[in-house]
Amino acid sequence: MEHTQHQTTAPGEHAHPGPAEYVKVAIVLAVATGIEIGLFYLTSLPKAAVTFLLLFLMVFKFALVALWFMHLRFDNRLFRRLFVTGLVLAMTVFAIVLTTFQVVR
């Protein structure tokens, strides 16, 4: 008697990604981190441009981690909205602090 094991999902749920997809996401995260490191040592761009690019990459990496590794992509939309609201609030506070202390002009 052969026993096959297959993954079933409850109604309204989606199948989670397999290991290959997680490896692809990890590679994208590693490349984004490499770009961040390169931007940090790049002196030919204006400081404001480097800061903007680093913030953009930070949000991009945060979104990938939250969507894939924290499975937010498969959760209720309410959780995504709450998460995005928190991110927007954090970025607003961070921008205010950077501006207040004249880190970015």
C-alpha positions as a Markdown table, in Angstrom:
| # | Residue | x | y | z |
|---|---|---|---|---|
| 1 | Met | 0.0 | 0.0 | 0.0 |
| 2 | Glu | 1.5 | 3.2 | -1.1 |
| 3 | His | 1.0 | 6.3 | 1.0 |
| 4 | Thr | 1.2 | 9.6 | -0.8 |
| 5 | Gln | 1.5 | 12.8 | 1.1 |
| 6 | His | 0.0 | 15.9 | -0.4 |
| 7 | Gln | -0.6 | 19.3 | 1.0 |
| 8 | Thr | -4.2 | 20.4 | 1.3 |
| 9 | Thr | -5.3 | 23.9 | 2.1 |
| 10 | Ala | -8.3 | 25.1 | 3.9 |
| 11 | Pro | -11.0 | 27.0 | 2.0 |
| 12 | Gly | -9.8 | 30.6 | 1.5 |
| 13 | Glu | -6.2 | 29.7 | 2.0 |
| 14 | His | -3.4 | 29.7 | -0.6 |
| 15 | Ala | -0.6 | 27.2 | -0.9 |
| 16 | His | 2.6 | 28.7 | 0.6 |
| 17 | Pro | 5.7 | 29.0 | -1.7 |
| 18 | Gly | 8.2 | 26.2 | -1.8 |
| 19 | Pro | 11.9 | 26.3 | -0.9 |
| 20 | Ala | 13.0 | 27.4 | -4.4 |
| 21 | Glu | 10.9 | 30.6 | -4.2 |
| 22 | Tyr | 12.4 | 31.4 | -0.8 |
| 23 | Val | 15.9 | 31.0 | -2.3 |
| 24 | Lys | 14.9 | 33.4 | -5.1 |
| 25 | Val | 13.7 | 36.0 | -2.6 |
| 26 | Ala | 16.9 | 35.6 | -0.5 |
| 27 | Ile | 19.0 | 36.2 | -3.7 |
| 28 | Val | 17.1 | 39.3 | -4.4 |
| 29 | Leu | 17.6 | 40.5 | -0.8 |
| 30 | Ala | 21.3 | 39.8 | -1.1 |
| 31 | Val | 21.6 | 41.7 | -4.3 |
| 32 | Ala | 19.7 | 44.7 | -2.8 |
| 33 | Thr | 22.0 | 44.6 | 0.2 |
| 34 | Gly | 25.0 | 44.6 | -2.1 |
| 35 | Ile | 23.6 | 47.7 | -3.8 |
| 36 | Glu | 23.1 | 49.4 | -0.5 |
| 37 | Ile | 26.7 | 48.7 | 0.5 |
| 38 | Gly | 27.9 | 50.0 | -2.9 |
| 39 | Leu | 25.8 | 53.2 | -2.4 |
| 40 | Phe | 27.3 | 53.8 | 1.0 |
| 41 | Tyr | 30.8 | 54.0 | -0.5 |
| 42 | Leu | 29.8 | 55.9 | -3.6 |
| 43 | Thr | 30.9 | 59.5 | -3.3 |
| 44 | Ser | 29.9 | 60.8 | -6.7 |
| 45 | Leu | 26.2 | 61.1 | -5.9 |
| 46 | Pro | 24.7 | 63.9 | -3.8 |
| 47 | Lys | 24.0 | 62.9 | -0.2 |
| 48 | Ala | 20.3 | 63.4 | -0.6 |
| 49 | Ala | 20.1 | 61.1 | -3.6 |
| 50 | Val | 22.1 | 58.4 | -1.7 |
| 51 | Thr | 19.8 | 58.8 | 1.3 |
| 52 | Phe | 16.7 | 58.5 | -0.9 |
| 53 | Leu | 18.0 | 55.4 | -2.7 |
| 54 | Leu | 19.0 | 53.8 | 0.6 |
| 55 | Leu | 15.5 | 54.5 | 2.1 |
| 56 | Phe | 13.9 | 53.1 | -1.1 |
| 57 | Leu | 15.9 | 49.9 | -0.9 |
| 58 | Met | 15.1 | 49.6 | 2.8 |
| 59 | Val | 11.4 | 49.7 | 2.2 |
| 60 | Phe | 11.8 | 47.3 | -0.7 |
| 61 | Lys | 13.7 | 44.8 | 1.4 |
| 62 | Phe | 11.3 | 45.3 | 4.3 |
| 63 | Ala | 8.3 | 44.6 | 2.0 |
| 64 | Leu | 9.9 | 41.4 | 0.7 |
| 65 | Val | 10.7 | 40.0 | 4.1 |
| 66 | Ala | 7.2 | 40.9 | 5.4 |
| 67 | Leu | 5.4 | 39.5 | 2.3 |
| 68 | Trp | 7.4 | 36.3 | 1.9 |
| 69 | Phe | 9.1 | 35.3 | 5.1 |
| 70 | Met | 6.4 | 36.6 | 7.5 |
| 71 | His | 3.7 | 35.2 | 5.1 |
| 72 | Leu | 1.9 | 38.6 | 5.0 |
| 73 | Arg | 1.2 | 37.9 | 1.3 |
| 74 | Phe | -1.1 | 35.1 | 2.3 |
| 75 | Asp | -2.9 | 36.8 | 5.2 |
| 76 | Asn | -6.0 | 38.9 | 5.4 |
| 77 | Arg | -5.8 | 42.3 | 3.6 |
| 78 | Leu | -6.5 | 44.0 | 6.9 |
| 79 | Phe | -3.1 | 42.8 | 8.3 |
| 80 | Arg | -1.3 | 44.1 | 5.2 |
| 81 | Arg | -3.0 | 47.5 | 5.6 |
| 82 | Leu | -2.0 | 47.7 | 9.2 |
| 83 | Phe | 1.5 | 46.8 | 8.4 |
| 84 | Val | 1.7 | 49.3 | 5.6 |
| 85 | Thr | 0.3 | 52.0 | 7.9 |
| 86 | Gly | 2.9 | 51.3 | 10.4 |
| 87 | Leu | 5.6 | 51.5 | 7.8 |
| 88 | Val | 4.3 | 54.8 | 6.5 |
| 89 | Leu | 4.2 | 56.2 | 10.0 |
| 90 | Ala | 7.7 | 55.0 | 10.7 |
| 91 | Met | 9.1 | 56.5 | 7.5 |
| 92 | Thr | 7.3 | 59.8 | 8.2 |
| 93 | Val | 8.8 | 60.0 | 11.7 |
| 94 | Phe | 12.3 | 59.0 | 10.3 |
| 95 | Ala | 12.0 | 61.7 | 7.6 |
| 96 | Ile | 11.1 | 64.3 | 10.3 |
| 97 | Val | 14.1 | 63.3 | 12.4 |
| 98 | Leu | 16.4 | 63.5 | 9.4 |
| 99 | Thr | 15.1 | 66.9 | 8.5 |
| 100 | Thr | 15.1 | 68.2 | 12.1 |
| 101 | Phe | 18.7 | 67.3 | 12.6 |
| 102 | Gln | 19.6 | 68.5 | 9.1 |
| 103 | Val | 21.0 | 65.2 | 8.0 |
| 104 | Val | 19.3 | 65.6 | 4.6 |
| 105 | Arg | 19.0 | 69.1 | 3.1 |
